[in-house]
Amino acid sequence: MSKLVIPAIGPASSVQDGGRHGAQRYGLTPSGAMDRLALATANTLAGNPPFAAAIEIGPFGAAFTAREGAVRVALAGAPRNADIAGRAVASDTSVTLADGETLTLGFARGGCFSYLAIEGAIAGEPMFGSLSVNARAGLGSPYPRPLQAGDELQTRQPSGATERRIDLPSPDDGPIRVVMGPQDDEFDDATKNLLLDSEWKVSASSDRMGYRLEGPVAKHLYGHNIVSDGTVNGSIQVPGNGQPIVLMPDRGTTGGYPKIATVISADLGRFAQLPPGRGFRFKAVSMAEAQAEARKFAEMLRTLPDRIGAIESFDLNIAALQDANVAGAAVSAVDAGTWQTASPADTLAPD
Amino acid sequence: MAATLSPPRLLPSGDSAITVEFSHDIDDAANARVLALDRTLASQSVTGVTETVPTYRSLLVHYDPVLTDFDALGEKLAALAQLPVPPVTKTRRWRIPVVYGGEFGIDLEDVAKTLEATPDDIVARHVAGDYRVAMIGFTPGWSYLSGLSQSLQMPRRQNPRLLTPAGTISIGGVQTGVQCLAGPSGWHLLGRTAVRTYQLRRDPIFLLEPGDCVTFSAVDAKTYAEQDRAAGAGEIVAELMAA
């Protein structure tokens, strides 16, 4: 059995998979990857099922070392500088670490989360069918908490298959699409237009529970308390201060603030990758369009293996990377910064 | 049961969930319909439905939009919600031991003052109640109970606390609650129970189900300490009463 040891890793990094489903009726949130397409991409490159457990790496840097054998990994999601002893590693490819070699990753560029999948996946004890970390509930395996320096993940020897790359369609940078409701009738037309016509930014005090938005103040028609009801990933709730919060996979399963709209499922991963401070807009779409997009997204996930190709010449690949100026010397960037690891109190209002 | 039931509102919660809302406010009849639709969906498989979350006045139905869509599923749910509420065949009744006041229920004195009663009166009123689990949500095992005596109803705190202890028994508005994990709360803390409504590596992991009946019994600090040790070792501690 090989293992991947972690000499250094920044905050907001944890083992995540497709999530923990079926116990929201008991208050257990689903957790799971913030960007499902990126998780599935990394896993597909590594030869794993799309929603197997992988390492979700937050905005800061990290390093991973193979021990007791080689380990094959694949990196996808937010691009970042990556190298093995000075050899640049491209995003959206697989690579094998020989015993003792270290993969060093820099800061995320133009996104928040990258996914490092390990061929053979991560050994652990699933709870409710998932290894995903939910620290508050004491869940997650092999560690029921975010990853930290010194952690070790058990895996298996690589199969020796050729390294792979994947060709993904160019990312959509259009507005984040929403379906209005379920409580849009708690807001007047002016406030709904404010949501759709304003530029918003994700606040730095955001986390896996919720992304706080900075922008104009949304006003409630009838106050900010409703009878608590169920939430979903992407619910846009408006608490008393009028600054919307988009609920993410570690959300409370129920909440007592009105939810003006919901981010469509096909756009949620793209939304999760928005770096704090970058401006973006929302756009309302019909239910029919949202569901057509959900089906397209599911088809995209299903056909990811068709997009895989072999890396014929690693050297050529490096030259191309250097031309594109994405393979500069990787820096170690593991300073704990301002990325919030504490939970915003507003996402925690119990009722 | 009335011959005609008002149709629920079908509210879109994104492209993968429908909120089936039976009432605007907290209402026992609406909650009964929520739990009835939840039982119906548990007993028959409806294409695309993946998970349901009952709350006071609505049922959140998660579904896979590849297998069904809002209109088709909404129509099906509306039809199922119109069926007469089936009688509950078996209701579980739990008695949950609580140590009230002092360090365990730091708001008991203030609640008594606000309601112009003695702390003993407040405890007596709370213990006399016959409650029902209306919903479980927010964090694992947090059980919201309906049936709070009007004589105990008061607004929630102006300033929610960021951290309240595991096992807290509290009141807020028209509700009382059993909180399993430490966490934030804007409710008034009356006491604590050793009962874990959520405990990993115990069978069952979740003790209470929506629809269960609950009563409380007052215990002293010494009994609480013993029960807490037993519960920590995986004992259920709550008493399951004969129906």
Boltz contact constraints between the chains, C-beta under 6 A:
constraints:
  - contact:
      token1: [A, 21]
      token2: [B, 51]
      max_distance: 6.0
  - contact:
      token1: [A, 22]
      token2: [B, 51]
      max_distance: 6.0
  - contact:
      token1: [A, 24]
      token2: [B, 51]
      max_distance: 6.0
  - contact:
      token1: [A, 24]
      token2: [B, 53]
      max_distance: 6.0
  - contact:
      token1: [A, 25]
      token2: [B, 53]
      max_distance: 6.0
  - contact:
      token1: [A, 26]
      token2: [B, 136]
      max_distance: 6.0
  - contact:
      token1: [A, 26]
      token2: [B, 206]
      max_distance: 6.0
  - contact:
      token1: [A, 27]
      token2: [B, 136]
      max_distance: 6.0
  - contact:
      token1: [A, 27]
      token2: [B, 137]
      max_distance: 6.0
  - contact:
      token1: [A, 27]
      token2: [B, 138]
      max_distance: 6.0
  - contact:
      token1: [A, 27]
      token2: [B, 139]
      max_distance: 6.0
  - contact:
      token1: [A, 27]
      token2: [B, 140]
      max_distance: 6.0
  - contact:
      token1: [A, 27]
      token2: [B, 141]
      max_distance: 6.0
  - contact:
      token1: [A, 27]
      token2: [B, 142]
      max_distance: 6.0
  - contact:
      token1: [A, 28]
      token2: [B, 140]
      max_distance: 6.0
  - contact:
      token1: [A, 137]
      token2: [B, 140]
      max_distance: 6.0
  - contact:
      token1: [A, 138]
      token2: [B, 200]
      max_distance: 6.0
  - contact:
      token1: [A, 179]
      token2: [B, 12]
      max_distance: 6.0
  - contact:
      token1: [A, 179]
      token2: [B, 14]
      max_distance: 6.0
  - contact:
      token1: [A, 181]
      token2: [B, 11]
      max_distance: 6.0
  - contact:
      token1: [A, 181]
      token2: [B, 12]
      max_distance: 6.0
  - contact:
      token1: [A, 182]
      token2: [B, 11]
      max_distance: 6.0
  - contact:
      token1: [A, 182]
      token2: [B, 13]
      max_distance: 6.0
  - contact:
      token1: [A, 182]
      token2: [B, 19]
      max_distance: 6.0
  - contact:
      token1: [A, 227]
      token2: [B, 26]
      max_distance: 6.0
  - contact:
      token1: [A, 227]
      token2: [B, 56]
      max_distance: 6.0
  - contact:
      token1: [A, 227]
      token2: [B, 57]
      max_distance: 6.0
  - contact:
      token1: [A, 228]
      token2: [B, 55]
      max_distance: 6.0
  - contact:
      token1: [A, 229]
      token2: [B, 55]
      max_distance: 6.0
  - contact:
      token1: [A, 229]
      token2: [B, 58]
      max_distance: 6.0
  - contact:
      token1: [A, 230]
      token2: [B, 53]
      max_distance: 6.0
  - contact:
      token1: [A, 230]
      token2: [B, 55]
      max_distance: 6.0
  - contact:
      token1: [A, 230]
      token2: [B, 60]
      max_distance: 6.0
  - contact:
      token1: [A, 232]
      token2: [B, 13]
      max_distance: 6.0
  - contact:
      token1: [A, 232]
      token2: [B, 14]
      max_distance: 6.0
  - contact:
      token1: [A, 232]
      token2: [B, 17]
      max_distance: 6.0
  - contact:
      token1: [A, 234]
      token2: [B, 14]
      max_distance: 6.0
  - contact:
      token1: [A, 252]
      token2: [B, 138]
      max_distance: 6.0
  - contact:
      token1: [A, 253]
      token2: [B, 137]
      max_distance: 6.0
  - contact:
      token1: [A, 254]
      token2: [B, 55]
      max_distance: 6.0
  - contact:
      token1: [A, 254]
      token2: [B, 137]
      max_distance: 6.0
  - contact:
      token1: [A, 254]
      token2: [B, 138]
      max_distance: 6.0
  - contact:
      token1: [A, 262]
      token2: [B, 13]
      max_distance: 6.0
  - contact:
      token1: [A, 262]
      token2: [B, 14]
      max_distance: 6.0
  - contact:
      token1: [A, 264]
      token2: [B, 15]
      max_distance: 6.0
  - contact:
      token1: [A, 265]
      token2: [B, 15]
      max_distance: 6.0
  - contact:
      token1: [A, 265]
      token2: [B, 16]
      max_distance: 6.0
  - contact:
      token1: [A, 287]
      token2: [B, 12]
      max_distance: 6.0
  - contact:
      token1: [A, 287]
      token2: [B, 70]
      max_distance: 6.0
  - contact:
      token1: [A, 290]
      token2: [B, 15]
      max_distance: 6.0
  - contact:
      token1: [A, 291]
      token2: [B, 15]
      max_distance: 6.0
  - contact:
      token1: [A, 291]
      token2: [B, 65]
      max_distance: 6.0
  - contact:
      token1: [A, 291]
      token2: [B, 69]
      max_distance: 6.0
  - contact:
      token1: [A, 294]
      token2: [B, 15]
      max_distance: 6.0
  - contact:
      token1: [A, 294]
      token2: [B, 65]
      max_distance: 6.0
  - contact:
      token1: [A, 295]
      token2: [B, 66]
      max_distance: 6.0
  - contact:
      token1: [A, 298]
      token2: [B, 66]
      max_distance: 6.0
  - contact:
      token1: [A, 348]
      token2: [B, 184]
      max_distance: 6.0
  - contact:
      token1: [A, 350]
      token2: [B, 138]
      max_distance: 6.0
  - contact:
      token1: [A, 350]
      token2: [B, 185]
      max_distance: 6.0
